[in-house]
Amino acid sequence: MDKQAESIIKDLANLLRETGLSEIDYEKDGLRLRVASNTLTPVPVAATPVAETKPESKPEEQPKNYVNSPIVGVVYLSPNPNAPTFVKVGDTVKVGQTLCMVEAMKTFNPVVAEKAGKIKAVLVESGAPVEYQQPLFEME
């Protein structure tokens, strides 16, 4: 490997760390490089709650507050198979707290709480495929 390519690879690797990207493709003057990170660098993705609606037939019922998947992928409720889940039913969560990860295209994207509250229900199983805007958690 020549010095120019080596220097470019180092610069691209630093750029990966600084930006949180998982890989970069580079091509210039016939030199083509792909630099990929082998560690997980989560990029925060805020979950979007479903609009709260209240059925007219049961006014005493509280509206449901869901945390939905921001992307299509595979949901993971813990950072690795041997670790405890990020959250469980009954946990009180803070704004910005990681609730789960959704893997899409070999990138793990944390789903974070947009508001503080209590986990009322976990609506998915770890390792299950999820769709865009699919409810993952119900919060109080």
N, C-alpha and C positions, 0 to 999 in steps of 0.2 A: 504494500500500500504506500502511495507516495505521500509526501509531507502535506501537500495541499488537501488531499482527501481526508487525511487524518485530522487536520485543523478544522475542516468543515464539519466532520463528524462530531468533534468535541463541541463546536459551537451549536450544532443542532441538538446534541444531548443536553446542553445547558438550557436551550430554549424549551425543550420538553419539560424539564424540571420547573422552570419559571412559569410556564403557561398552564401546566397540568394536562397537556395533550398526551395521548397515548402513543401516537406515532407521527412522523413527518416524512414526506417524500420530497426529495430535492433533485433538480435536474438543471444543469448549466454546462454549456460547451461540451456536450457529449458525456459528461460525468453524471451518473444517476445513482442516488443513494436513498435508502430508506432506513430511518432510525426509529426504533420502537422501544418503548419502556417495558420492562418485564415486571414492574411493580405496579400495584393499583394506586392510582392517584385519583380519588373521587372528585368529581366536579359537582358541586351542590346543585340540585335541581329541586325547586320548590314544588310540592304537591299542590294541586288545585282542588279545593273542596267543591263538592257539588252545591249548586245554589240551594239554599234552605227553602223548603216549601212546607206548608202546613195544610193537611187535608181539612176541608171544610166540614166533613162528616164527624170528625172527632177533634173538637177544639181543645180538649184537655191534653192531647198527645203533644209531646215535645218534638220539634223538627229534628231530623237526623243530620248529623254533621259528618261527612265522609272525608277521608284523605284518599285521593285517587292517584293512580299511576300516571306519571307525566309522559311516559313513553311505552311503546310495545317492547316486551322483553321477558326475562325470567326473574322472578322476585326471590330474594334471599332475606330471611328474617334475622340472620346472624352473620357476623363477619367471616366465619368459617364454620365447617360442620361440627367442630368440637367446642365452639364458643357458645355462651348463652345468647338468647335472642336480644336484639337491640331494645325491644320493649315487649311487655306482655299485658294482658288484660288487667286493669286496675292501676297501672303505672300512671303517674302524673308526668306530663312532658312539658318542656319549655319550648319557646319559639326557637327554631333553628336546630333542634335536637334531631339526630338521625333516627328514623323509625324503621327503615329497611333499605336494601339496595336493589336496584333493578339493573340487570345486565342486559346490554344491547350492543351487539357488534363487538364483543370482547371488552367492553368498557363498563365498569361498575359505577352506576350513578346513584348517589344517596338520595333518598326521599326524606325530606325534613319537614318538621311540623311548622306550619305557617302561623299557628297560634297556640297558646298554652291551653292545656286541657288534660282530660283523663281518658285513657284508652278504654273504650267500652267493649269493643269486639275486634278481633283479628279476623279478617274476612278471606284470607288466602293462606295457602300452605307454602312453606319454603320449597323452592325448586319448581314451583308451578309457573307456567307461562301466563302472562298478563297482557291485557289490551290497553290501549290508550284510554285514559279516563276511567278505567275499571276501579271500583272501590276496593281499597286495601285494608283500611281501618275505619271503624266508627268511633267517634270521640264524643265525649259529654261536654 
